[in-house]
Amino acid sequence: MNIPATVAVFVGSLRKASFNRKIAHVLADIAADSLKLEIVEIGDLPLYNQDLDDEGTPPAAWTAFREKVKGFDAVLFVTPEYNRSVPAVLKNALDVGSRPYGQSVWGGKPGAVVSVSIGAIGGFGANHHLRQSLVFLNVPTLQQPEAYIGGVGHLLDDDGKLTNEGTRTFLGKFVADFAAWIEKNRAH
């Protein structure tokens, strides 16, 4: 019996009623049999400042975040699009996890990106901008299926449950392909 891979999920929206967080929960429910998804909170990470690492005084929140992320087999980013890019909170988490130089927590962890938007193009710009950073961070990122969830305001009920069967089918395929990607790419 295979033990499900553990996946750290990073939600790029801090809003209480975040559609991205709701989709992250939907993904966790869909993946329950094949992957163990856990949201890792990033909203309280102090902004990255290299001086603090150089002085040997990194904030406790950075150290705890780095240690937590190290323990996961893979990473999943669920992000909105802000100004054709990723939200600052998500970029900060990438920076905190990639430092100090040579001690990145990201390197080699299989990853995937889901962008979520109320707009029609589903966060395409954020999705691809994030992928550029993941290439540098040595995160082998699932290429297909690409996941752009547009018009999300019409896909969820008031309790955050997915109401669109076509989207559920798509996300089921995405999760299955991501699980296979992790199995193929994770360090054993």
ChimeraX attribute file (.defattr): number of C-alpha atoms within 10 A of each C-alpha:
attribute: neighborCount
match mode: 1-to-1
recipient: residues
	/A:1	3
	/A:2	5
	/A:3	9
	/A:4	16
	/A:5	17
	/A:6	17
	/A:7	25
	/A:8	23
	/A:9	27
	/A:10	25
	/A:11	28
	/A:12	27
	/A:13	24
	/A:14	16
	/A:15	9
	/A:16	7
	/A:17	11
	/A:18	16
	/A:19	23
	/A:20	25
	/A:21	24
	/A:22	19
	/A:23	25
	/A:24	24
	/A:25	19
	/A:26	19
	/A:27	22
	/A:28	20
	/A:29	14
	/A:30	20
	/A:31	20
	/A:32	13
	/A:33	10
	/A:34	18
	/A:35	22
	/A:36	18
	/A:37	24
	/A:38	17
	/A:39	18
	/A:40	15
	/A:41	15
	/A:42	20
	/A:43	16
	/A:44	11
	/A:45	18
	/A:46	16
	/A:47	15
	/A:48	19
	/A:49	13
	/A:50	15
	/A:51	10
	/A:52	12
	/A:53	16
	/A:54	10
	/A:55	8
	/A:56	9
	/A:57	10
	/A:58	18
	/A:59	14
	/A:60	11
	/A:61	14
	/A:62	21
	/A:63	13
	/A:64	11
	/A:65	18
	/A:66	20
	/A:67	13
	/A:68	13
	/A:69	19
	/A:70	16
	/A:71	12
	/A:72	19
	/A:73	22
	/A:74	31
	/A:75	25
	/A:76	23
	/A:77	21
	/A:78	26
	/A:79	30
	/A:80	31
	/A:81	23
	/A:82	15
	/A:83	10
	/A:84	14
	/A:85	18
	/A:86	22
	/A:87	19
	/A:88	14
	/A:89	20
	/A:90	23
	/A:91	17
	/A:92	18
	/A:93	23
	/A:94	21
	/A:95	18
	/A:96	25
	/A:97	24
	/A:98	17
	/A:99	18
	/A:100	15
	/A:101	9
	/A:102	8
	/A:103	11
	/A:104	18
	/A:105	22
	/A:106	24
	/A:107	18
	/A:108	17
	/A:109	23
	/A:110	26
	/A:111	27
	/A:112	27
	/A:113	25
	/A:114	26
	/A:115	28
	/A:116	32
	/A:117	21
	/A:118	17
	/A:119	13
	/A:120	13
	/A:121	15
	/A:122	22
	/A:123	26
	/A:124	22
	/A:125	19
	/A:126	24
	/A:127	26
	/A:128	16
	/A:129	14
	/A:130	20
	/A:131	20
	/A:132	11
	/A:133	14
	/A:134	20
	/A:135	12
	/A:136	11
	/A:137	19
	/A:138	15
	/A:139	20
	/A:140	23
	/A:141	22
	/A:142	22
	/A:143	14
	/A:144	11
	/A:145	15
	/A:146	14
	/A:147	21
	/A:148	23
	/A:149	24
	/A:150	18
	/A:151	15
	/A:152	21
	/A:153	14
	/A:154	11
	/A:155	20
	/A:156	17
	/A:157	11
	/A:158	8
	/A:159	7
	/A:160	17
	/A:161	13
	/A:162	19
	/A:163	12
	/A:164	13
	/A:165	10
	/A:166	10
	/A:167	14
	/A:168	16
	/A:169	12
	/A:170	14
	/A:171	21
	/A:172	17
	/A:173	14
	/A:174	22
	/A:175	21
	/A:176	16
	/A:177	16
	/A:178	26
	/A:179	21
	/A:180	13
	/A:181	20
	/A:182	25
	/A:183	16
	/A:184	11
	/A:185	19
	/A:186	15
	/A:187	11
	/A:188	6
